Amino acid sequence: MKYWFGLLLFSIAAPVAAAPKADDVAAYKALGAMDLRLATIGYRLVTANAPFCTMTRPDPGWVLHDIAQYPDEEVARAAFAFSGPVAIAALVPNGAAERAGLQAGDGIMGIDSRTWEFDGSKLRKPDYRRMELVKSLFDDAIANSKH
């Protein structure tokens, strides 16, 4: 009998990680909604004005984000789906990425059959360096492709 009582006390006293606060998760989701709204406006502007431009490039119609750019990783994971360190936060309705079948939460692991390896030990939070690298790699790939 003492044995079971001791286990019961241990399980009650064991530390439990607190779930992220609902207000914090809601704030991150609101930020994501604003990012999508801005991306949607930008996508509509660039696609509608493409015939008037001498230089164009494809726009996938997505919002990417990096878990490292958020000051609270637990809240970010509760608010958004992350299947990798860099993931799609949102898709512009009827944009190229959505038409291709991509979904919010899909992880971005590379481009042109090459995977990226990120050294997370060099990142500080909040940080945007990895996203700058991803953007640069996508820009290079798009510039070197025939579209």
Secondary structure by P-SEA (a helix, b strand, c coil): caaaaaaaaaaaacbbbbcccaaaaaaaaaaaaaaaaaaaaaaaaaaaacccccbbbbbcbbbbbbccccccaaaaaaaccccccccccccccccccccccccccccccccccbbbbbccccccccccaaaaaaaaaaaaaaaaccc
